[in-house]
Amino acid sequence: MVSGPNFETIAEARMLLTLGCDCVGMSMVPEVTVAKHCGLRVLGLTLVTNKVSLDYSREEKVNHDEVLEICKMRAELLQKLVSTLIGRCQQNINTH
């Protein structure tokens, strides 16, 4: 995890890749820590929205507007996923 709300630096990305990371999140861990401290059960759901630049010489940089566009493109799919998860949780509650 890299603390947000900012994108990881190239140096951080290289370090995480060296450590074996495939994906980096910027905010789920602190929220989960607080929720667990409060005794809540947690389900984490993350949308991967961008590739990380590993090369200082590349002109292409991570762009917040592109991240927002990916979120818009995936919103309907995520809504279906969350609806399905809630439905299955309700079925599980009703059968137990």
N, C-alpha and C positions, 0 to 999 in steps of 0.2 A: 504494500500500500504506500502510496505517495500522498502526503497531505495536500488537500485541495484548499481552495478552489483554483488551482493552477495546474498546468500540464507539467509532466515530468521533464527534466532537462535531459539533454543527450547523454550527459555523464551518468545521471541516475538510470536512464534506460539501458545503457551499456552494462552498468553494474548489475541491474536486475536480470538482464539476459545471461550474464556470466553466472549468476546464482541459480539459473534454471527457470526463471519466471517466463510464462507464456502470455500473461495478461496482468495489467496493472489497474487497480482501482484507486479512486482518490477520496472516497468518503464513507464507505460502508462500515469499516471496522469501528470507528468512534461511535457511530449510532448503535451498532450491535452491542458494544461494550456497555453503553449506558442502559440499553434495554435489558440486558441480562442482569445488570446490577440492580435494576428495578424488579427483577423476578419475572420478566416477560419472556414468552417464547418467541423465537425469531425465525423468519424465513427470509433469506437473502435472495434478491433478484437483481441481476445486473445486466445492463445492455452495453456491449462493447461497441464503441462508436468511432474509433479512429486508430490508425496505425501510428506507431511512434517512429520519429526520425532518429536514426542512429549515426548519421553522417553530418558533420559540421559543414561540409562543402555543398550540401544540397540546398537549393533555394526554397524547396517546398517545406513549409512549416505547418504544424497543427493549427487549425483554424476553428475558433469557437462557433462561427456561423455554420461551418460544415458539420460540426457535431450536432448542432440544433437541427439541421436538415435531416441527418440520419435519424434522429429521434422522431421527427415528424413522419418520416417514411416508415418507421417501425411501430408507430403508436397503435395502429389497429391490431397488428399481430400481438403486441403486448397486452392490449385490452382483452383479446380472446384468451390469451394464456392465463391472465389473472382471473378472468371469469371462470375458466375451466378449473383452476386451482381452488377457487372458492366453492364451486359446485361440488367438487370431490371432497373437500373438507366437510361440507354440510352433510353429504352422503355418509361419510365416515362417522360423524357425530350421531346421525340418526340410526345407524346400524349398531352402534356400541352403546 
